[in-house]
Amino acid sequence: MIAWCYACYTFLHIEDKMMPLVNYGIKCMSMGFLVEEKAAIVWRGLMVMSAIQKLLRGVDWGILDVLVVDMPPGTGDTQLTISQQVPVSGVVMVTTPQDIALQDVRRGAVMFKQVGIEVFGMIQNMSVFICSNCGHQSHIFGENGAAQITDELGIPLIGDVPLEASIREGSDIGKPVARQTGGPCATVYQDIAMKIWSKLKSVN
């Protein structure tokens, strides 16, 4: 049996396991689903570890091809808990080209290497803005910042995601641009996904 919890807007099994939300065949669960919309989540230490355990083992994930964990930037409790308690095949770092973001992603990549988790590569988000009227390219957040870090750390640059309105619009309405056919942004995401999937198959 399945019940609907009106407090956290989540489906619950009778066995007290949460049912993930599903869209486009992708199962999803987030702490954001479990708190009020405007509530701040200010957790550290044991609370973070407990929440991660609940999301990983308290959800009826069923049979999965791959489980992707989206983590905040940095080298804090979330990253350490995941690296110590979960068998991780590898990590993908995501950054923007600006210097302050690159500092965080460098620390993160070094941390994962130190705990023995392979860094599959890096994705550079908001890499370039292309004017829809004239086609002029503007590197608003800097140019080729991620390439400098990947060269330094010896990891591949998996892909560059442009600063594109259609990506934001699709995200806001729940229609990912990667589902489009033939669009340049869709191709970027699809190429990134195929590279990560190929790497996963090689390590597993």
Salt bridges, closest charged atoms under 4 A:
GLU15 OE1 - HIS13 ND1 3.81
ASP60 OD2 - HIS13 NE2 2.60
ASP77 OD2 - ARG44 NE 3.56
ASP104 OD1 - ARG107 NH1 3.30
GLU118 OE2 - LYS199 NZ 2.87
GLU143 OE2 - HIS139 NE2 3.84
GLU152 OE2 - ARG106 NE 3.06
GLU169 OE2 - ARG168 NH2 3.95
ASP172 OD2 - ARG168 NH1 3.05
